Amino acid sequence: MVGSGVTERPRVELIGADSASGLADLLHQFLEQTVDASDQKAEAARALRGAVVVRAAEDEAIAVRIAFQGDRIELRDIGTEATGSTPSIQGDFLSVAHVTSGQASPMALVLSRQLRVSFGLGQLPFLFRVLGFMRVDDGSDRPRRVPLLVLVLVPVFVLVLVLVFFLRK
């Protein structure tokens, strides 16, 4: 926090901007606009630590690694480079564009299987926070109501993941 009470915005940097993919450009612009949109979004971005890979469903050679590093968010085209255990989000370009334009919630697209996610069990909280950060607010000050279906499905989903994890051993 700066003395004026305004949250310092994390710097959003696109590595290799001159030769970046369209997906990397789109995500870069989206993240810059998102952290500039409000102090709340800037604080949420600064609190995120970790990386996520966004892959284009149309072309497996198009993938962007987003590293949240507190005071900086770094984007880098990684192509088909192995990502190890980094959580990933995969979707067609149109679905990603709908998220970045605010036309669709990332969580709604995950639930409708238009965006696919892969992650380790321990990465689930980080991935939820990233998806929440990526949600574009509608600009109203009214409190958001969580749909009843989400309130029911999230605990069930977590329970299923825990059971699968323990039954695999």
Backbone as CSV, one residue per row, in Angstrom:
resi,resn,N_x,N_y,N_z,CA_x,CA_y,CA_z,C_x,C_y,C_z
1,MET,0.833,-1.175,0.000,0.000,0.000,0.000,0.881,1.244,0.000
2,VAL,0.444,2.205,-0.760,1.121,3.478,-0.824,0.476,4.376,0.213
3,GLY,1.184,5.405,0.654,0.682,6.295,1.684,-0.662,6.914,1.366
4,SER,-1.023,7.070,0.098,-2.284,7.707,-0.276,-3.485,6.779,-0.098
5,GLY,-3.262,5.535,0.290,-4.359,4.595,0.458,-4.708,3.848,-0.813
6,VAL,-3.991,4.109,-1.883,-4.233,3.436,-3.151,-3.297,2.242,-3.247
7,THR,-3.840,1.103,-3.622,-3.044,-0.101,-3.740,-2.111,0.003,-4.934
8,GLU,-0.864,-0.344,-4.707,0.098,-0.349,-5.807,-0.249,-1.492,-6.756
9,ARG,-0.341,-1.176,-8.014,-0.715,-2.165,-9.029,0.484,-3.045,-9.365
10,PRO,0.263,-4.351,-9.483,1.352,-5.207,-9.966,1.638,-4.865,-11.434
11,ARG,2.890,-4.935,-11.812,3.278,-4.696,-13.198,2.954,-5.952,-14.005
12,VAL,2.303,-5.795,-15.144,1.957,-6.916,-16.010,2.921,-6.875,-17.190
13,GLU,3.705,-7.924,-17.337,4.773,-7.937,-18.339,4.621,-9.142,-19.268
14,LEU,4.645,-8.871,-20.567,4.600,-9.924,-21.583,6.010,-10.118,-22.110
15,ILE,6.618,-11.236,-21.770,7.971,-11.550,-22.224,7.898,-11.948,-23.700
16,GLY,8.777,-11.355,-24.513,8.777,-11.656,-25.945,7.582,-11.058,-26.659
17,ALA,7.183,-9.846,-26.263,5.975,-9.213,-26.800,6.007,-9.070,-28.320
18,ASP,7.191,-8.891,-28.898,7.287,-8.692,-30.352,6.831,-9.911,-31.145
19,SER,6.982,-11.086,-30.568,6.610,-12.311,-31.289,5.533,-13.107,-30.542
20,ALA,4.763,-12.411,-29.699,3.768,-13.089,-28.865,2.586,-13.572,-29.694
21,SER,1.988,-14.663,-29.238,0.781,-15.203,-29.873,-0.407,-14.276,-29.603
22,GLY,-1.465,-14.465,-30.368,-2.688,-13.705,-30.137,-3.260,-13.979,-28.755
23,LEU,-3.144,-15.224,-28.294,-3.627,-15.581,-26.963,-2.844,-14.817,-25.892
24,ALA,-1.519,-14.743,-26.040,-0.688,-14.018,-25.073,-1.042,-12.534,-25.063
25,ASP,-1.250,-11.949,-26.251,-1.637,-10.533,-26.336,-2.979,-10.296,-25.650
26,LEU,-3.947,-11.169,-25.925,-5.278,-11.045,-25.340,-5.206,-11.120,-23.811
27,LEU,-4.490,-12.112,-23.294,-4.367,-12.277,-21.841,-3.606,-11.109,-21.213
28,HIS,-2.580,-10.615,-21.889,-1.803,-9.479,-21.391,-2.693,-8.250,-21.241
29,GLN,-3.454,-7.927,-22.282,-4.351,-6.773,-22.228,-5.403,-6.955,-21.133
30,PHE,-5.955,-8.158,-21.056,-6.967,-8.444,-20.046,-6.410,-8.253,-18.633
31,LEU,-5.229,-8.809,-18.366,-4.656,-8.707,-17.022,-4.303,-7.268,-16.676
32,GLU,-3.771,-6.500,-17.637,-3.476,-5.084,-17.385,-4.746,-4.327,-17.021
33,GLN,-5.802,-4.532,-17.797,-7.064,-3.839,-17.533,-7.669,-4.289,-16.205
34,THR,-7.531,-5.565,-15.883,-8.114,-6.092,-14.650,-7.443,-5.497,-13.421
35,VAL,-6.108,-5.448,-13.391,-5.439,-4.892,-12.204,-5.623,-3.384,-12.114
36,ASP,-5.880,-2.721,-13.245,-6.126,-1.281,-13.228,-7.569,-0.947,-12.885
37,ALA,-8.460,-1.944,-12.938,-9.893,-1.702,-12.764,-10.257,-1.273,-11.344
38,SER,-9.589,-1.827,-10.344,-9.963,-1.508,-8.961,-8.838,-1.885,-8.007
39,ASP,-8.875,-1.246,-6.841,-7.918,-1.597,-5.790,-8.101,-3.044,-5.364
40,GLN,-9.358,-3.510,-5.338,-9.648,-4.887,-4.919,-8.982,-5.891,-5.863
41,LYS,-9.070,-5.656,-7.172,-8.445,-6.561,-8.146,-6.925,-6.495,-8.033
42,ALA,-6.383,-5.299,-7.820,-4.931,-5.165,-7.670,-4.448,-5.920,-6.434
43,GLU,-5.196,-5.807,-5.330,-4.834,-6.537,-4.109,-4.919,-8.044,-4.326
44,ALA,-5.965,-8.485,-5.031,-6.123,-9.921,-5.298,-4.959,-10.425,-6.137
45,ALA,-4.539,-9.646,-7.122,-3.407,-10.050,-7.975,-2.119,-10.113,-7.169
46,ARG,-1.908,-9.137,-6.302,-0.680,-9.110,-5.483,-0.640,-10.294,-4.511
47,ALA,-1.806,-10.783,-4.094,-1.866,-11.896,-3.140,-1.623,-13.250,-3.809
48,LEU,-1.798,-13.319,-5.128,-1.608,-14.598,-5.827,-0.125,-14.904,-5.969
49,ARG,0.244,-16.138,-5.683,1.629,-16.589,-5.869,1.572,-17.955,-6.541
50,GLY,2.145,-18.033,-7.722,2.151,-19.294,-8.437,1.955,-19.065,-9.923
51,ALA,1.868,-20.147,-10.648,1.725,-20.057,-12.103,0.576,-20.922,-12.579
52,VAL,0.018,-20.521,-13.707,-1.028,-21.272,-14.376,-0.740,-21.185,-15.872
53,VAL,-1.076,-22.230,-16.595,-0.888,-22.247,-18.043,-2.260,-22.191,-18.698
54,VAL,-2.395,-21.310,-19.688,-3.622,-21.225,-20.472,-3.295,-21.765,-21.858
55,ARG,-4.006,-22.811,-22.257,-3.768,-23.476,-23.545,-4.929,-23.259,-24.496
56,ALA,-4.600,-23.081,-25.778,-5.624,-22.962,-26.813,-6.051,-24.358,-27.236
57,ALA,-7.347,-24.618,-27.218,-7.847,-25.936,-27.612,-7.657,-26.178,-29.103
58,GLU,-7.651,-25.100,-29.886,-7.538,-25.249,-31.343,-6.147,-25.664,-31.800
59,ASP,-5.121,-25.310,-31.011,-3.741,-25.562,-31.430,-2.888,-25.808,-30.193
60,GLU,-2.462,-27.046,-29.989,-1.698,-27.365,-28.772,-0.342,-26.669,-28.720
61,ALA,0.083,-26.055,-29.820,1.344,-25.313,-29.836,1.175,-23.902,-29.264
62,ILE,-0.054,-23.517,-28.941,-0.293,-22.188,-28.371,-0.637,-22.356,-26.895
63,ALA,0.278,-21.908,-26.059,0.088,-21.959,-24.610,0.832,-20.787,-23.984
64,VAL,0.229,-20.219,-22.957,0.798,-19.062,-22.274,0.909,-19.387,-20.791
65,ARG,2.100,-19.182,-20.237,2.313,-19.366,-18.802,2.158,-18.006,-18.133
66,ILE,1.273,-17.952,-17.132,1.073,-16.724,-16.361,1.631,-16.973,-14.968
67,ALA,2.641,-16.198,-14.596,3.258,-16.337,-13.277,2.874,-15.128,-12.422
68,PHE,2.151,-15.388,-11.339,1.768,-14.338,-10.402,2.869,-14.269,-9.343
69,GLN,3.538,-13.104,-9.268,4.707,-12.973,-8.398,4.589,-11.802,-7.431
70,GLY,3.383,-11.496,-7.002,3.195,-10.394,-6.052,3.189,-9.048,-6.743
71,ASP,4.352,-8.446,-6.871,4.421,-7.119,-7.488,4.480,-7.184,-9.008
72,ARG,4.452,-8.386,-9.548,4.580,-8.551,-10.999,3.773,-9.764,-11.466
73,ILE,3.184,-9.622,-12.655,2.541,-10.749,-13.327,3.276,-10.899,-14.650
74,GLU,3.843,-12.073,-14.858,4.652,-12.302,-16.055,3.962,-13.310,-16.966
75,LEU,3.797,-12.945,-18.221,3.216,-13.834,-19.226,4.297,-14.209,-20.214
76,ARG,4.263,-15.467,-20.642,5.268,-15.957,-21.585,4.652,-17.053,-22.445
77,ASP,4.819,-16.916,-23.769,4.421,-18.010,-24.663,5.338,-19.188,-24.387
78,ILE,4.754,-20.380,-24.215,5.594,-21.558,-23.963,5.400,-22.637,-25.021
79,GLY,4.462,-22.452,-25.915,4.248,-23.439,-26.980,3.963,-24.814,-26.420
80,THR,4.680,-25.809,-26.914,4.466,-27.189,-26.482,5.403,-27.589,-25.341
81,GLU,6.098,-26.618,-24.794,7.021,-26.876,-23.679,6.290,-27.599,-22.548
82,ALA,6.930,-28.582,-21.975,6.329,-29.339,-20.866,6.096,-28.400,-19.685
83,THR,4.961,-28.557,-19.040,4.608,-27.671,-17.927,4.694,-28.361,-16.571
84,GLY,5.072,-29.616,-16.572,5.181,-30.343,-15.307,3.859,-30.373,-14.572
85,SER,3.877,-29.972,-13.324,2.663,-30.043,-12.508,1.936,-28.704,-12.419
86,THR,2.284,-27.761,-13.281,1.619,-26.457,-13.263,0.149,-26.627,-13.643
87,PRO,-0.766,-26.057,-12.856,-2.179,-26.174,-13.221,-2.430,-25.504,-14.573
88,SER,-3.415,-26.015,-15.305,-3.678,-25.435,-16.616,-5.170,-25.265,-16.867
89,ILE,-5.450,-24.312,-17.742,-6.803,-24.021,-18.198,-6.750,-24.123,-19.717
90,GLN,-7.630,-24.911,-20.297,-7.634,-25.066,-21.751,-9.026,-24.760,-22.282
91,GLY,-9.049,-23.982,-23.350,-10.330,-23.664,-23.961,-10.126,-23.099,-25.349
92,ASP,-11.216,-23.062,-26.104,-11.104,-22.475,-27.432,-10.959,-20.962,-27.281
93,PHE,-10.458,-20.334,-28.328,-10.154,-18.910,-28.278,-11.406,-18.099,-27.948
94,LEU,-12.544,-18.499,-28.474,-13.786,-17.769,-28.233,-14.171,-17.798,-26.754
95,SER,-14.017,-18.939,-26.101,-14.326,-19.031,-24.668,-13.408,-18.130,-23.850
96,VAL,-12.116,-18.126,-24.195,-11.167,-17.256,-23.496,-11.543,-15.794,-23.744
97,ALA,-11.923,-15.467,-24.978,-12.336,-14.098,-25.300,-13.582,-13.702,-24.511
98,HIS,-14.509,-14.642,-24.311,-15.714,-14.347,-23.524,-15.356,-14.048,-22.075
99,VAL,-14.377,-14.759,-21.524,-13.938,-14.484,-20.155,-13.301,-13.100,-20.091
100,THR,-12.397,-12.809,-21.025,-11.655,-11.544,-20.969,-12.521,-10.333,-21.283
101,SER,-13.651,-10.545,-21.949,-14.544,-9.421,-22.244,-15.642,-9.274,-21.197
102,GLY,-15.717,-10.197,-20.258,-16.735,-10.138,-19.227,-18.063,-10.744,-19.649
103,GLN,-18.119,-11.352,-20.816,-19.366,-11.947,-21.297,-19.676,-13.269,-20.604
104,ALA,-18.668,-13.887,-20.014,-18.880,-15.170,-19.337,-17.968,-15.267,-18.125
105,SER,-18.461,-15.938,-17.119,-17.674,-16.201,-15.920,-16.771,-17.398,-16.176
106,PRO,-15.503,-17.328,-15.756,-14.637,-18.496,-15.952,-15.168,-19.737,-15.247
107,MET,-15.773,-19.560,-14.067,-16.320,-20.707,-13.343,-17.480,-21.326,-14.101
108,ALA,-18.342,-20.480,-14.690,-19.477,-20.993,-15.462,-18.975,-21.784,-16.669
109,LEU,-17.915,-21.319,-17.305,-17.373,-22.032,-18.467,-16.699,-23.341,-18.052
110,VAL,-16.111,-23.377,-16.862,-15.536,-24.633,-16.361,-16.661,-25.627,-16.086
111,LEU,-17.723,-25.150,-15.433,-18.835,-26.039,-15.107,-19.552,-26.540,-16.355
112,SER,-19.569,-25.730,-17.426,-20.209,-26.162,-18.673,-19.230,-26.881,-19.601
113,ARG,-18.004,-27.090,-19.125,-16.952,-27.830,-19.834,-16.471,-27.129,-21.108
114,GLN,-16.697,-25.823,-21.204,-16.140,-25.063,-22.312,-14.689,-24.689,-22.017
115,LEU,-14.352,-24.610,-20.748,-12.964,-24.494,-20.309,-12.662,-25.762,-19.523
116,ARG,-11.520,-26.354,-19.783,-11.102,-27.547,-19.046,-9.914,-27.171,-18.168
117,VAL,-9.912,-27.690,-16.968,-8.821,-27.409,-16.041,-8.150,-28.709,-15.638
118,SER,-6.860,-28.633,-15.427,-6.134,-29.775,-14.862,-5.242,-29.233,-13.754
119,PHE,-5.183,-29.980,-12.657,-4.488,-29.493,-11.474,-4.265,-30.637,-10.512
120,GLY,-3.341,-30.444,-9.607,-3.161,-31.360,-8.497,-4.085,-30.922,-7.368
121,LEU,-4.425,-31.824,-6.482,-5.353,-31.533,-5.398,-4.902,-30.322,-4.572
122,GLY,-3.621,-30.230,-4.294,-3.102,-29.110,-3.507,-3.155,-27.780,-4.240
123,GLN,-3.336,-27.811,-5.562,-3.383,-26.579,-6.353,-4.800,-26.024,-6.480
124,LEU,-5.795,-26.750,-6.003,-7.180,-26.336,-6.150,-7.459,-24.953,-5.558
125,PRO,-7.003,-24.635,-4.341,-7.275,-23.288,-3.805,-6.674,-22.179,-4.684
126,PHE,-5.453,-22.379,-5.157,-4.828,-21.378,-6.036,-5.636,-21.219,-7.318
127,LEU,-6.043,-22.325,-7.913,-6.789,-22.274,-9.163,-8.130,-21.567,-8.969
128,PHE,-8.820,-21.826,-7.848,-10.075,-21.126,-7.554,-9.844,-19.624,-7.434
129,ARG,-8.740,-19.238,-6.771,-8.446,-17.808,-6.613,-8.121,-17.161,-7.960
130,VAL,-7.410,-17.881,-8.834,-7.108,-17.352,-10.169,-8.405,-17.171,-10.959
131,LEU,-9.270,-18.176,-10.947,-10.537,-18.069,-11.677,-11.401,-16.936,-11.119
132,GLY,-11.390,-16.759,-9.812,-12.121,-15.646,-9.205,-11.539,-14.301,-9.604
133,PHE,-10.226,-14.217,-9.643,-9.566,-12.981,-10.076,-9.909,-12.660,-11.530
134,MET,-10.026,-13.692,-12.362,-10.297,-13.487,-13.785,-11.751,-13.099,-14.062
135,ARG,-12.633,-13.275,-13.084,-14.035,-12.915,-13.283,-14.142,-11.402,-13.386
136,VAL,-14.797,-10.932,-14.432,-14.985,-9.500,-14.630,-16.226,-9.076,-13.860
137,ASP,-16.059,-8.079,-12.980,-17.189,-7.570,-12.204,-18.134,-6.804,-13.111
138,ASP,-19.421,-6.821,-12.761,-20.409,-6.133,-13.593,-20.507,-4.636,-13.293
139,GLY,-19.714,-4.161,-12.345,-19.683,-2.734,-12.056,-20.688,-2.285,-11.013
140,SER,-21.605,-3.123,-10.640,-22.602,-2.718,-9.645,-22.024,-2.911,-8.245
141,ASP,-22.581,-2.167,-7.314,-22.128,-2.273,-5.924,-22.961,-3.263,-5.121
142,ARG,-23.969,-3.843,-5.752,-24.817,-4.784,-5.024,-24.022,-6.049,-4.697
143,PRO,-24.275,-6.643,-3.545,-23.556,-7.870,-3.196,-23.921,-8.995,-4.160
144,ARG,-22.931,-9.782,-4.509,-23.161,-10.927,-5.399,-23.773,-12.054,-4.606
145,ARG,-24.760,-12.689,-5.189,-25.359,-13.874,-4.578,-24.749,-15.087,-5.241
146,VAL,-24.351,-16.012,-4.416,-23.801,-17.254,-4.933,-24.960,-18.188,-5.251
147,PRO,-25.032,-18.662,-6.492,-26.127,-19.571,-6.837,-26.131,-20.800,-5.930
148,LEU,-27.329,-21.239,-5.594,-27.499,-22.403,-4.723,-26.783,-23.623,-5.288
149,LEU,-26.826,-23.776,-6.595,-26.168,-24.915,-7.228,-24.663,-24.930,-6.921
150,VAL,-24.024,-23.758,-6.951,-22.592,-23.680,-6.655,-22.341,-24.031,-5.197
151,LEU,-23.195,-23.542,-4.300,-23.039,-23.854,-2.877,-23.124,-25.351,-2.612
152,VAL,-23.907,-26.048,-3.401,-24.053,-27.494,-3.242,-22.919,-28.230,-3.952
153,LEU,-22.597,-27.806,-5.175,-21.624,-28.536,-5.981,-20.179,-28.426,-5.482
154,VAL,-19.785,-27.273,-4.969,-18.396,-27.107,-4.536,-18.030,-28.089,-3.422
155,PRO,-18.800,-28.187,-2.323,-18.444,-29.178,-1.301,-18.478,-30.617,-1.834
156,VAL,-19.446,-30.928,-2.700,-19.522,-32.273,-3.273,-18.279,-32.537,-4.121
157,PHE,-17.884,-31.564,-4.931,-16.704,-31.689,-5.781,-15.444,-31.908,-4.937
158,VAL,-15.288,-31.141,-3.877,-14.125,-31.292,-2.999,-14.138,-32.670,-2.336
159,LEU,-15.300,-33.121,-1.885,-15.414,-34.437,-1.265,-15.018,-35.535,-2.253
160,VAL,-15.490,-35.440,-3.485,-15.150,-36.425,-4.512,-13.643,-36.426,-4.754
161,LEU,-13.037,-35.253,-4.851,-11.590,-35.178,-5.067,-10.818,-35.825,-3.915
162,VAL,-11.249,-35.553,-2.696,-10.581,-36.145,-1.533,-10.729,-37.658,-1.556
163,LEU,-11.923,-38.160,-1.835,-12.140,-39.609,-1.905,-11.289,-40.253,-3.004
164,VAL,-11.255,-39.637,-4.174,-10.446,-40.162,-5.282,-8.979,-40.193,-4.878
165,PHE,-8.524,-39.121,-4.246,-7.122,-39.042,-3.816,-6.772,-40.161,-2.848
166,PHE,-7.627,-40.407,-1.862,-7.330,-41.422,-0.864,-7.574,-42.844,-1.351
167,LEU,-8.492,-43.031,-2.280,-8.752,-44.368,-2.805,-7.699,-44.823,-3.816
168,ARG,-6.966,-43.883,-4.386,-5.927,-44.245,-5.353,-4.704,-44.837,-4.681
169,LYS,-4.564,-44.618,-3.396,-3.369,-45.117,-2.690,-3.465,-46.567,-2.412
